[in-house]
């Protein structure tokens, strides 16, 4: 490319001769021709790098250098300005596509790691910028579906754990729900109330300790740990109370141990295995040589593992998940229990989706009995799933109509009663039932006449 000063010098020389209105010297004409030849050579160089696939930014830099060199000369550079405009537009679209891919892939990584709210936030913002993207809306809908299913599962599991007295697991599940759904005030209130009760129980145990009732204080604190393992301050308080209890007479320790045995067996009878094991461990704290307590803990954990494996092999993933969860609570370092816990969760979610699909297919094909069987399986583990409740109601209504048309009126009425149990204000179920009852009564009168 020619030097800028050389081009400017040639241009000024041509301009000066023109202004004097004298015939242009051949040297001037040659200079102009040389300038045009230089431009053509440079332009051929640009076309070559364009054909070789140079980046848009490199091409744009080259074009701007051409423009800077030949602007204001006798050379017509309109082709350069047109090309600059074209490359700038192409670069703008390229940058926009790159931005889309970066943000979309970030959302995809969040989705795959189970961070549904973050993924949803990224994709919804992206959808505002790219509303016509062919698949982005599908990703958003799928993420919302996964998020709703996850919240439903955690809420159901939290309620079950709380009912069984496993408050720590309930609190953990509720806290996960709040992370996924920060506006869920009902769950926030449950968390606050649960923590208030735990604090009140802790203070009650502390008062017993101050009265010298070490055994009762330990029992009360143990009750807290049964519900909420590692509750702040409880382990240290039990250790202190146990030391005080150990300094008492041996018969007193034996009496406390026997009471713990009785309490542990009550927990086992009520299927609160973690609470029972934790109670037996307190016996070992009081009496480290107590082989009876150690043997009982080993027996319980072996039985739990055996039952959990049998349930898993029967595809009862939710029930198996519960038992593996107990084993993880009993021994957090149990690697097999943790692996099986995660495996049960994945298989449970897959089987739940399978039952939903099977139920919908059966319903659409008119096999309402099979549809009911599949939807009932889902409802057992997700009792608050509104979609499944609605599908069950529709299946009951449809199967009732089948019975009604074949004069099986009692069975039709039963199906519609089932629908009303799930949806008490369902007008169709009420109307169908009334019609069936009326027809049944009419047939009875005709038979008696």
C-alpha positions in Angstrom: 0.0 0.0 0.0 1.5 3.5 -0.9 2.6 5.8 1.8 0.0 8.4 2.8 2.4 11.3 2.4 3.3 10.2 -1.1 -0.4 9.9 -2.1 -1.2 13.4 -0.6 1.8 14.9 -2.5 0.6 13.5 -5.8 -2.9 14.7 -5.2 -1.8 18.2 -4.3 0.4 18.4 -7.4 -2.6 17.4 -9.6 -4.8 19.9 -7.8 -2.3 22.7 -8.2 -2.0 22.2 -11.9 -5.7 22.1 -12.3 -6.2 25.4 -10.6 -3.7 27.1 -12.8 -5.8 26.0 -15.9 -2.7 24.8 -17.6 -2.4 21.6 -19.6 -1.7 18.7 -17.3 1.7 17.5 -17.6 2.1 13.8 -18.6 3.9 13.3 -15.4 0.7 14.3 -13.5 -1.4 12.0 -15.6 1.1 9.3 -14.9 0.8 10.0 -11.2 -3.0 9.8 -11.2 -2.8 6.5 -13.2 -0.2 5.2 -10.8 -2.5 6.1 -7.9 -5.4 4.3 -9.5 -3.1 1.3 -10.1 -2.1 1.3 -6.5 -5.7 1.4 -5.4 -6.6 -1.5 -7.7 -3.7 -3.6 -6.4 -4.8 -2.9 -2.8 -8.3 -3.8 -3.6 -7.2 -7.1 -5.2 -5.4 -7.8 -2.0 -8.6 -7.2 0.0 -10.6 -9.5 -2.3 -8.0 -12.2 -1.8 -8.1 -12.1 2.0 -11.9 -12.0 1.8 -11.9 -15.2 -0.3 -9.4 -16.8 2.2 -11.9 -16.5 5.0 -10.3 -13.9 7.2 -12.3 -12.7 10.1 -14.8 -9.9 9.8 -12.7 -7.7 12.2 -9.5 -8.2 10.1 -11.4 -7.4 6.9 -12.9 -4.3 8.5 -9.5 -3.1 9.6 -8.1 -3.6 6.2 -10.9 -1.7 4.5 -10.6 1.3 6.9 -6.9 1.4 6.1 -7.7 1.6 2.4 -10.3 4.3 3.0 -7.8 6.3 5.1 -5.2 6.0 2.4 -7.3 7.0 -0.7 -9.9 9.2 0.8 -9.8 12.7 -0.8 -7.8 11.6 -3.8 -8.8 11.3 -7.4 -9.6 7.6 -6.9 -13.3 6.7 -6.6 -13.6 4.8 -3.3 -17.4 4.3 -3.2 -16.8 0.6 -3.5 -14.8 0.7 -0.3 -17.4 2.6 1.6 -20.1 0.2 0.4 -18.0 -2.8 1.5 -17.3 -1.2 4.9 -21.0 -0.7 5.5 -21.7 -4.4 4.5 -19.0 -5.8 6.8 -20.1 -3.7 9.7 -23.7 -5.0 9.4 -22.4 -8.6 9.1 -20.2 -8.1 12.2 -23.1 -6.7 14.1 -25.2 -9.8 13.4 -22.3 -12.1 14.2 -21.8 -10.4 17.6 -25.5 -10.8 18.3 -25.4 -14.6 17.5 -22.3 -15.0 19.7 -24.1 -13.2 22.6 -27.1 -15.6 22.2 -24.9 -18.7 22.3 -23.0 -17.6 25.4 -26.1 -16.8 27.3 -28.0 -19.9 26.1 -25.2 -22.3 27.0 -24.9 -20.7 30.4 -28.7 -21.4 30.9 -28.2 -24.9 29.7 -25.4 -25.6 32.2 -27.6 -24.3 35.0 -30.5 -26.5 33.8 -28.3 -29.7 33.7 -27.0 -29.0 37.2 -30.6 -28.7 38.5 -30.4 -24.9 39.0 -33.8 -24.4 37.4 -34.6 -20.8 38.7 -31.3 -19.5 37.5 -31.7 -21.3 34.1 -35.2 -19.9 33.8 -34.1 -16.4 34.6 -31.4 -16.5 31.9 -33.7 -18.0 29.2 -36.6 -15.7 29.9 -34.3 -12.7 29.6 -32.9 -14.2 26.4 -36.4 -14.8 25.0 -37.1 -11.0 25.4 -34.2 -10.3 23.0 -34.9 -13.3 20.7 -38.7 -13.8 20.7 -38.7 -15.6 17.4 -36.1 -18.2 18.3 -37.6 -21.6 17.3 -36.7 -23.7 20.3 -36.1 -21.3 23.2 -39.7 -21.2 24.3 -39.7 -25.0 24.5 -36.7 -24.9 26.8 -38.5 -22.4 29.0 -41.6 -24.5 29.3 -39.6 -27.6 30.0 -37.7 -25.8 32.7 -40.9 -24.6 34.4 -42.2 -28.1 34.3 -39.1 -29.5 35.9 -39.1 -26.7 38.5 -42.8 -27.4 39.4 -42.1 -31.2 39.7 -39.1 -30.6 41.9 -41.0 -28.3 44.2 -43.9 -30.8 44.4 -41.5 -33.6 45.2 -39.6 -31.6 47.9 -42.9 -30.4 49.5 -44.3 -33.9 49.6 -41.1 -35.3 51.0 -40.9 -32.6 53.6 -44.4 -33.3 54.8 -43.7 -37.0 55.1 -40.4 -36.4 57.0 -42.1 -34.0 59.4 -44.9 -36.4 60.1 -42.4 -39.1 60.9 -40.5 -36.7 63.3 -37.5 -36.3 61.0 -37.6 -32.5 61.3 -34.0 -32.0 60.0 -34.9 -33.6 56.7 -38.2 -31.7 56.6 -36.4 -28.4 57.2 -33.8 -29.2 54.5 -36.5 -29.9 52.0 -38.5 -26.8 52.9 -35.3 -24.7 52.6 -34.8 -26.1 49.1 -38.4 -25.2 48.3 -37.8 -21.6 49.4 -34.6 -21.5 47.3 -36.6 -22.6 44.3 -39.7 -20.5 45.2 -38.7 -17.5 47.4 -42.3 -16.3 47.4 -43.7 -19.4 49.1 -44.9 -17.9 52.4 -46.6 -21.1 53.6 -43.3 -22.9 53.6 -41.5 -20.0 55.2 -44.1 -20.0 58.1 -43.6 -23.8 58.6 -39.8 -23.2 58.9 -40.2 -20.4 61.4 -42.7 -22.4 63.5 -40.5 -25.6 63.5 -37.4 -23.6 64.7 -39.5 -22.0 67.4 -40.6 -25.4 68.8 -37.0 -26.7 68.7 -35.8 -23.6 70.7 -38.5 -24.1 73.2 -37.6 -27.8 73.7 -34.0 -26.9 74.1 -34.8 -24.4 76.9 -37.0 -27.0 78.6 -34.0 -29.5 78.7 -31.7 -26.8 80.0 -34.0 -26.2 82.9 -34.1 -29.9 83.7 -30.3 -29.9 83.7 -30.1 -27.0 86.1 -32.4 -28.9 88.4 -29.9 -31.8 88.5 -32.2 -34.0 86.4 -29.4 -35.0 84.1 -31.1 -38.1 82.7 -34.3 -36.3 81.8 -32.3 -33.4 80.3 -30.5 -35.9 78.1 -33.7 -37.5 77.1 -35.2 -34.1 76.1 -32.1 -33.1 74.2 -32.1 -36.5 72.6 -35.6 -35.9 71.4 -34.4 -32.8 69.7 -31.6 -34.7 68.0 -34.0 -37.3 66.9 -36.0 -34.6 65.1 -33.0 -32.4 64.2 -29.5 -34.0 64.3 -26.7 -31.6 65.1 -29.0 -29.0 66.4 -26.7 -26.2 67.7 -25.5 -26.7 71.3 -27.3 -30.0 71.9 -24.4 -32.4 71.4 -22.2 -30.3 73.8 -25.1 -30.1 76.3 -25.6 -33.9 76.2 -21.9 -34.5 76.6 -21.8 -32.3 79.7 -24.9 -33.9 81.1 -23.5 -37.4 80.4 -20.3 -36.6 82.2 -22.3 -35.5 85.2 -24.4 -38.6 85.0 -21.3 -40.8 84.7 -20.0 -39.4 88.0 -23.2 -40.7 89.7 -23.7 -44.2 91.0 -23.6 -47.2 88.7 -27.2 -48.1 89.4 -28.3 -44.7 88.2 -26.4 -45.2 84.9 -28.0 -48.6 84.5 -31.5 -47.2 85.1 -30.9 -44.4 82.6 -29.6 -47.0 80.0 -32.7 -49.2 80.5 -34.9 -46.2 80.0 -33.1 -45.4 76.8 -33.5 -49.1 75.6 -37.3 -48.8 76.2 -37.4 -45.5 74.4 -35.4 -46.9 71.5 -37.7 -49.9 71.0 -40.7 -47.6 71.0 -39.0 -45.6 68.2 -38.3 -48.8 66.3 -41.9 -50.0 66.7 -43.1 -46.7 65.3 -40.6 -47.1 62.4 -38.6 -44.1 63.5 -35.3 -45.9 63.1 -33.0 -42.9 63.2 -34.4 -41.8 66.5 -34.1 -45.3 67.9 -30.4 -45.6 66.9 -29.6 -42.2 68.3 -31.2 -43.2 71.6 -29.0 -46.4 71.7 -25.9 -44.3 71.0 -26.7 -42.3 74.2 -26.5 -45.6 76.1 -23.0 -46.2 74.6 -22.1 -42.7 75.7 -23.2 -43.6 79.3 -21.7 -47.1 79.2 -19.1 -47.5 76.4 -18.9 -51.3 77.1 -22.6 -51.9 76.5 -22.5 -54.6 73.7 -26.3 -54.9 73.8 -26.8 -51.4 72.4 -24.0 -51.9 69.8 -25.5 -55.2 68.6 -29.0 -53.7 68.4 -27.7 -50.8 66.2 -25.9 -53.3 63.9 -29.1 -55.4 63.6 -31.3 -52.4 62.8 -28.9 -51.0 60.1 -28.5 -54.4 58.4 -32.3 -54.9 58.3 -32.8 -51.4 56.9 -30.3 -52.0 54.1 -31.8 -55.3 53.2 -35.3 -53.9 53.1 -34.1 -50.9 51.1 -32.5 -53.2 48.5 -35.6 -55.4 48.2 -37.8 -52.3 47.6 -35.4 -51.0 45.0 -35.4 -54.3 43.1 -39.2 -54.2 43.1 -39.0 -50.7 41.5 -40.5 -49.1 44.7 -38.0 -46.3 44.4 -39.8 -43.8 46.7 -40.0 -46.2 49.6 -36.5 -47.4 49.0 -35.3 -43.8 48.9 -36.8 -43.2 52.4 -34.9 -46.2 53.9 -31.6 -45.2 52.3 -32.2 -41.7 53.6 -32.5 -43.1 57.1 -29.2 -45.0 56.7 -27.4 -41.9 55.5 -28.7 -40.0 58.6 -27.5 -42.9 60.8 -24.1 -43.0 59.1 -23.4 -40.0 56.9 -20.2 -41.6 55.7 -22.1 -44.7 54.3 -21.0 -44.4 50.7 -23.3 -47.1 49.4 -26.3 -45.6 51.1 -25.6 -42.2 49.5 -25.2 -43.7 46.0 -28.4 -45.6 46.3 -30.2 -42.5 47.6 -29.2 -40.6 44.5 -30.1 -43.5 42.3 -33.5 -43.9 43.8 -34.2 -40.2 43.3 -33.3 -40.4 39.5 -35.3 -43.6 39.0 -38.3 -42.2 41.0 -38.5 -39.1 38.8 -38.2 -41.2 35.6 -40.9 -43.7 36.8 -43.2 -40.9 37.8 -42.9 -39.4 34.3 -43.4 -42.9 32.8 -46.7 -43.4 34.8 -48.0 -40.0 33.7 -47.3 -40.7 30.0 -48.8 -44.2 30.3 -51.8 -42.8 32.0 -52.4 -40.1 29.4 -51.9 -42.6 26.6 -54.4 -45.0 28.2 -56.9 -42.2 28.7 -56.6 -41.1 25.1 -57.2 -44.6 23.8 -60.3 -45.1 26.0 -58.7 -47.5 28.5 -59.8 -45.5 31.6 -59.1 -48.4 34.0 -55.5 -48.5 33.0 -55.3 -44.7 33.1 -56.7 -44.7 36.7 -54.0 -47.3 37.8 -51.2 -45.1 36.5 -52.5 -41.8 37.8 -53.1 -43.4 41.2 -49.4 -44.5 41.4 -48.3 -40.9 40.8 -50.8 -39.5 43.3 -49.4 -41.8 46.0 -46.1 -39.9 46.0 -47.3 -36.5 44.8 -50.7 -36.0 46.5 -50.8 -32.3 45.7 -50.1 -32.6 41.9 -53.1 -30.7 40.5 -52.6 -32.0 37.0 -52.8 -35.6 38.2 -55.9 -34.9 40.3 -57.6 -33.4 37.3 -56.7 -36.4 35.1 -58.0 -38.8 37.8 -61.3 -36.9 38.0 -61.7 -37.1 34.2 -60.8 -40.8 34.2 -63.4 -41.5 36.9 -66.0 -39.6 35.0 -65.2 -41.4 31.7 -65.2 -44.9 33.3 -68.5 -44.1 35.0 -70.0 -43.3 31.7 -68.8 -46.7 30.3 -70.5 -48.5 33.2 -73.6 -46.4 32.8 -74.0 -47.3 29.2 -73.8 -51.0 30.0 -76.4 -50.7 32.8 -73.8 -51.2 35.5 -75.3 -48.4 37.5 -73.8 -49.2 40.9 -70.3 -49.2 39.5 -71.0 -46.0 37.6 -72.2 -44.3 40.8 -69.0 -45.5 42.6 -66.8 -44.0 39.9 -68.5 -40.7 40.1 -68.3 -40.8 43.9 -64.6 -41.2 43.6 -64.5 -38.2 41.3 -66.4 -36.1 43.8 -64.0 -37.1 46.6 -61.2 -35.4 44.6 -63.4 -32.6 43.2 -66.4 -32.0 45.5 -67.8 -29.2 43.3 -67.5 -31.1 40.0 -70.9 -30.4 38.3 -70.5 -33.2 35.8 -70.0 -35.8 38.4 -73.0 -34.5 40.4 -75.2 -34.5 37.3 -74.1 -38.0 36.2 -74.6 -39.4 39.7 -78.1 -37.9 40.0 -79.1 -39.3 36.6 -77.8 -42.8 37.5 -79.5 -42.8 40.9 -82.8 -41.7 39.3 -82.5 -44.4 36.6 -81.7 -47.0 39.2 -84.7 -46.1 41.3 -86.9 -46.1 38.2 -85.7 -49.6 37.2 -86.4 -50.8 40.8 -90.0 -49.6 40.7 -90.6 -51.1 37.3 -89.3 -54.4 38.5 -91.6 -54.4 41.5 -94.7 -53.5 39.6 
